[in-house]
Amino acid sequence: MPVVDKPEKIALIGGSPGKDETEMRMPFVGGGGNILSQLLNRAGILKSACFLGNIAQSSPTYGNEDNFSWDGWQVQQGLEQLGRDIKAFDPNVCVLMGKLAMRAAGKTDDSVYNMRGTMFRCVDTNSPLYGRKCIITHDPYILTGQYKLVPLVAFDLKRAAEEALDKDLELPQRTF
């Protein structure tokens, strides 16, 4: 849980801990976490005021989240814990970082590359994020090797900061 209380309530949700996160028992502290910290600062978000969590609470075999079975204990126990944590923190916006986090909100029909930047309210009643305002972005770990994605994640975090003051979601109405 956050150590600083602020009205901007943001939950940063990743897929699973990496090697550094497992060793330190804290989310987002490795190389990707360092980049995330810089991007949060740039967006005016205080990391210590955010909920930091993952879908799975253990590192995947061979470092690849695709090795997790969605129905396996790592994911299912993680989703249960995430549900309790999200209910306790009660965020105004959830930043879903990566494919596993995106799937936890019921978004299984597309890739993070196509969905990033999408702001929506989770309508999957089986999700621990049900009813929550969410935005999809890339997992910070991917930024360590794909620097071209950094400006996109920075934009998504800035938008999350703007949405973090309340739970309302007003999407633009477009007529084509």
N, C-alpha and C positions, 0 to 999 in steps of 0.2 A: 504494500500500500504506500501511497505517497507520504513523504515526510513534511511537505509544505501544503497547507490548505489554501486554495485559490478558487475564485468563482469559475474560472475557466477549467472545466473538468474534461480532461482528455485521457482516453485509454489507448495506449500504444500496444498493439497485439501482433506478435510475430508467430512464426510457425513452431519452431523448436529451438532450444538452446544449442549454441555451438560449443566448441572446446573450451574457450575462455569463459563462457557463461556457466558451463557445467563446473569448471574448477572454482569459480568465484561464487557460484550459486546466486547469480544475479543476471537478469536479462539485459541485453544490449550493452555489454561492456567490452567486447572484442573490437576488432578493426571496423566492422560495420557499425558497432555501437558508438565508436568514436566519431565516425562520419555523421551518424544520426544526431549525436549531441551537438555538433557544429550546426547542423541544419535546423535543429530545434531552437538553438540560440538565435540564429538568423531570422527565424519565424516569430521570435518573441515568446517562445514557449519555454517555461521552466521545467526541465526534465524531472526534477525532484517533486514537482506538483502533479505529475502524471502517474496514472496506473501503468505499470510495465508488466506485461505478461506474455505467455506463449500458449499455443494450443496444446502441444505435447510438452511434458515436463522433463523429458529425457532426450538426450541426443540420439539421432537415428544412426543405425549401423551404416558405416562407410560415409557418414556425413551428408546423406541425401534423404530429404524428407519423403521422396517418392518410395523409400523403403518401408515407410509406415503404412500399415493397413488402416483404412479409415475406421473399420470396425474393431481394430486391435486395442489392447488395453492402454497403450501409450496415448492414443488419441482420445479414446472414450473417457478415461480417467482425467485427462487434461481438460476436456470439455466440461466435465462435471465441476472441476475446481475453478475453471474460468467462469462458469455460471455463478458460483458462489461469490467469487471476487468481484465480478461486474455488478452483481446485485448490491454488494456492500459498498462499492465505490460510487455507483450510480452516475456514470459519465454522461456528459452532454453529447459527446461525439467519440466514436471508436475509430481509430486509424488501423486498418487491416493491412498488415505488411506481409505480402507474399501469398502464395497459392493456398497454403494450408489455412491461413487466417481468412482468406476470401471464401474458401469452401465452408468454413465454420458459420458463415452468414448465409449459406445456401446458394452461393454463386458458383455453380459448378460447370456452367455451360460455356465458359470462355477463359481466356488466359489473362494473367495480370497485365500483360502488355496491352491488351485491348480494353481492359476494364479500369486501369489506373486513372485516378482522377474522378471516378464516378462517385457521386454522393447519392445515398439512398437510405431508406429506412428498411431494416431487416424485417421481412415478412415470414420467414421460416419459423414456424411455431416450435420446431424441435431444436432451434439454435439457442445457445446461451446469450445471443445478441438480439433475440427477438424484441422488436419494437424500438430498437436503438438506431440512432442516426449514425451512419457509417460512411467512411471514405476508403477506397482501395488505393494502395500504392505499393511500390516495390519493397521487398525485404532489404533492410540496410546492408546485409552481408553481400548482396549482389553488387552494391555500389563500389565495393573494394576492387572489382575487376571491370566494371562497366561505368566509367566516369561520366559517360554521355547521359546517363539516367539521373545524375545528381540534380540538375535543374528541375526535372520533372517532380522528383520527390520533394524538393524544396518548395515548389509551387503547391503540392498537395498538403504539405505541413502548414503553409501559410493559410490555405483555405480552411484547414482544420482549426487553426487558431481563431479565425473569424467566426467559425460555427460553434466554438466551444463555450460561449456564454449562456446558451439556452438549448433546450431540447427540440425546439421547433425546427422544422425543415420546410423551407419554401423554395421549391424548385421553379425555375423559369418555365413559363407556359409558352410553347412554340406552336404555331399553326403553319402547316405546310400545304 
